């Protein structure tokens, strides 16, 4: 199954996949980090479509077209802000992956790229986020054969190493 999951260091906006996931804020109207990069690369039409969506709750996901991106779709999900781990952050982050993957199933997406959701400005510990991401994706892949490839796109080598470690650990189970 891990043959269907890979970890790379790179720019999510450049991935030639059916869909990319945007680590968005609740407004869906752009921001910093991955969110800002996706909005800049996709162009103003993405912002216009996002305005029609009227925001998104933490842990949920919504889908738009990719516009000027190589990806046909952008799945926007809102990760939790880390508050020490006692505010349900783990479950909310897991829900981001489940909500995004539900849209993968609904739209019969075959290839997808995920960023390291909530690990930037939202402060989620990378090791913990990586474990949650890999666990949720592996669970989904056990029951879904339409999704052929999942790419975990990390911005730094350090984050990439941590996601690779999480992937190797889950392969042993």
Secondary structure, DSSP 4 states (H G I P E B T S, - for coil): -GGGEEEEES-GGG--SSEEEEEE-TT-S--SHHHHHHHHHH-HHHHHHHHHHT---TT-EEEEE-TTSSSSEEEEEEPPPPSSS-SSHHHHHHHHHHHHHHHHHHTT--EEEE--TTSSTT---HHHHHHHHHHHHHHHHHH-SS--EEEEEESSHHHHHHHHHHHHHHHT-
